[in-house]
Amino acid sequence: MRIYYLPGGYHPVHLGDTFHNGTYEVVHKLGYGQYSTVWLVKDRKRGRYASMKTLAADVDVMGHIPKKWQHFSRRRVRCTVD
């Protein structure tokens, strides 16, 4: 599994890591796939839980969606909070 955490692969994330200047603290790994990993994070500013998706390096998310569906998909991609 470590071979995926090299430059060009996944960003290494550990429980307790923080992101966005300490706003988000990693609590639990929710799932993973070929191009990303989803984490449960605690939003320490808002006092609630959120999810954080980390993509593998050099992933073009919209490039994996057929052209005829991209206009539809762009409107449904979730916006980020920060």
Stockholm file with secondary structure:
# STOCKHOLM 1.0

chainA/1-82         MRIYYLPGGYHPVHLGDTFHNGTYEVVHKLGYGQYSTVWLVKDRKRGRYASMKTLAADVDVMGHIPKKWQHFSRRRVRCTVD
#=GR chainA/1-82 SS CGGGGSTTSCCCCCTTCEETTTTEEEEEEEEECSSEEEEEEEETTTTEEEEEEEECTTCCTGGGSCHHHHHHHHTTSCCCCC
#=GC SS_cons        CGGGGSTTSCCCCCTTCEETTTTEEEEEEEEECSSEEEEEEEETTTTEEEEEEEECTTCCTGGGSCHHHHHHHHTTSCCCCC
//
